[in-house]
Amino acid sequence: MGLNEYSHALVRMPGASFVNAIASVPQPIDVELAKRQHAEYVTALIETGVTVEALDPTEAFPDSCFMQDPAMIVSKVAILNRMGAVSRAGETDLIAETLGARFEPRRLTAPATLEGGDVLNAGDRLLVGQTERTNEAGIAQLRTIVEPLGIPVQPVPVYHYLHLLTAVTYVGNGMVVVSEDFADHPALAGFKRVPVPRQEGYAANTLGIGKYVIVPAGFSRTTERLRAEGFEVLPVAMSEFFKADGGVSCLSLVW
């Protein structure tokens, strides 16, 4: 297994409605600070060498800055997800035309639900979390799309986390960054694991692009462990996105 060789990232700046984003523990969100943090995130993406395309804010959907969830690009196919969060259902249509102009679009249909935050792309296979946002029908429909392309799908039961990628992210070279409470999950048996201490659990959500790993700022032990594995670490401030249950992988759709 090699590094994650992404070349493009699609992002969307949060709008004023981001104050109403879904949150497991509601806290006041500073939208202007969120915009500055988003700009810092985009700077980190550019530093990795990817081409970044920024879409305009969409006030009708407070969570629409979390671009990872409504669609995925797998083997030049744009998989248009059916969101598990009802308030986010229209976000897929916002990017369907943009993606359909570049890739073969395949849309998931009812009763399937699947969000990109539940899909760990390990290059040679997809691990897909079974959560409140992604159901068995969603995983089954995804399998019918990607397994004919030679990409197996492995369901992963997930409990106590919003998404699979809340607990574990793939950074390349057969390596995952994983919360210590999830590190012994049998689905991860074939991976080298970079454990994230319980008190730094938010840092389990990272974005590996080539030799770089984007991580939330302020988690020194996780950062040190990634550097010890030879990665160049790009910390970015994420306080306002944390309040909306979002991490660094959530803010971009990469391919």
HELIX and SHEET records of a PDB file:
HELIX    1   1 ALA A   16  ASN A   20  5                                   5    
HELIX    2   2 VAL A   31  THR A   48  1                                  18    
HELIX    3   3 VAL A   86  ARG A   88  5                                   3    
HELIX    4   4 GLU A   91  GLY A  100  1                                  10    
HELIX    5   5 GLY A  116  ASP A  118  5                                   3    
HELIX    6   6 GLU A  136  VAL A  146  1                                  11    
HELIX    7   7 GLU A  147  LEU A  149  5                                   3    
HELIX    8   8 LEU A  164  ALA A  167  1                                   4    
HELIX    9   9 PRO A  186  LEU A  188  5                                   3    
HELIX   10  10 ARG A  198  ALA A  204  5                                   7    
HELIX   11  11 SER A  220  ALA A  228  1                                   9    
HELIX   12  12 SER A  239  PHE A  242  1                                   4    
HELIX   13  13 SER A  249  LEU A  251  5                                   3    
SHEET    1   A 3 THR A  51  LEU A  55  0                                        
SHEET    2   A 3 HIS A   8  ARG A  12  1                                        
SHEET    3   A 3 LEU A 253  VAL A 254 -1                                        
SHEET    1   B 3 ALA A  71  VAL A  74  0                                        
SHEET    2   B 3 VAL A  77  LEU A  80 -1                                        
SHEET    3   B 3 GLU A 104  ARG A 107  1                                        
SHEET    1   C 3 VAL A 119  ASN A 121  0                                        
SHEET    2   C 3 LEU A 126  GLN A 130 -1                                        
SHEET    3   C 3 VAL A 153  PRO A 157  1                                        
SHEET    1   D 3 VAL A 168  GLY A 172  0                                        
SHEET    2   D 3 MET A 175  SER A 179 -1                                        
SHEET    3   D 3 LYS A 192  VAL A 196  1                                        
SHEET    1   E 3 LEU A 207  ILE A 209  0                                        
SHEET    2   E 3 TYR A 212  PRO A 216 -1                                        
SHEET    3   E 3 GLU A 232  VAL A 236  1                                        
END                                                                             
